[in-house]
Amino acid sequence: MPYRAYRYRFYPTPEQVVNLNRTFGCVRYVYNRSLRYRQDAWYERQESVSYPRNSVLLTEWKKEPERAWLNEVSSVPLQQSLRHLQTAYRNFFQGRAKYPNFKKKDGHQSAEYTTSAFKWDGVSLKLAKQAEPLAIRWSRRFTGKPSTVTVSRDPAGRYFVSLLVEEAAALLPAVNVAIGIDVGIKDVVVTSEGVASGNPRQTAKYATRLAKYQRRLARKQRGSNNRRKAKLKVARVHAKIADCRKDFTHKLTTALIRENQVICVENLAVKNMVKNLALAKSINDANWGELVRQLEYKAAWYGRTVVAIDRWFPSSKRCSCCGYTLAKLDLATRQWTCPECKTTHDRDVNAARNIKAAGLA
């Protein structure tokens, strides 16, 4: 049975804030010190440090008098941080990720608790080393018991809890509909049926407010309380943009999954496309990579099929009526007429139809 994560926002008490911030700091310290130890062991002695060896080192660090504060928080998140570091190294050596980085104090903070470090009674959640349950805003309910709980704090100062639950999603009724979609900047998605999703352009919408707070931040003295407050305001604007973009993408992908049995998309290399500095901000704002990722996992949940076609397929330059392929088609050209069959095409709709045909083939 697959696992699903349910994420909620919660509002900690002042005592819980102190405990969580201390936990985040200890997790970050253990992760960074372990990463530094592994790096030094390799470059100085060509020694590879395993997870069991790292776990023994953690026990030794907690016995140091100057590191006694490591014992003030639950030991489970500290142990989990070592597992996360081991996973990061495994992903790096297997070519799935870059080399692990050190965690920053001002960035996203998180701590993971396993079943031995939290209590769940079906209604409330209580973490180890805390006297009261978390005040969670339950936006939706789930069945089953969480296997792990991850508590996090974003740069905007908001607290979230994510519960991993073993749960299978109910399959949607089968529909005899297949579409192709072409992603773009003017419209995030254009379907083979000619339906355009539009683009809310969240970054441009909040650009003026963001620039104002960034100018104020640039004038503040480093290390001062005023700079910390100004930095928080900038982070809140970024969080607002990210939340709006995520909301639009989730609603769009859910609608596509519910209405179609087969969805054909292009296998785009978004990381390479954002190297174009003139289009990078617009491409990131359109959220193409996340859109395809959501389509894939939602399709697996609800019994749909997502087909990715070759990124080099000439979907825009190929006539969807007769198959004639243009030698060149500028990005500024939004409509063109086929020299062979004289059909006038909308660039995006034509591309979506070709993507559908290639995906079904």
Protein Blocks (a to p, Z undefined) as FASTA:
>chain_A
ZZddddddddddfklmmmmmmmmmmmmmmmmmmmmmmmmmmmmnopacdfklmmmmmmmm
mmpmklmmmmmpcfklmmmmmmmmmmmmmmmmnopaccdddddfklccdddddfklccce
hlaccdehiabdcddddfbdcedjdfbdcddddfkopacddddddddddddddddddddd
dddfklmbacfkopaebjnklmlmmmmmmmmmmmmmmmpcghiaklmmmmmmmmmmmmmm
mmmmmmmmmmmmmmmmmmpmbdcdddddfklmmmpmklmmmmmmnommmmmmmmmmmmmm
nopacddddfklcfklpcfknopacfbdcfklmbdcdfklopacdfklmmmmmmmmmmmZ
Z
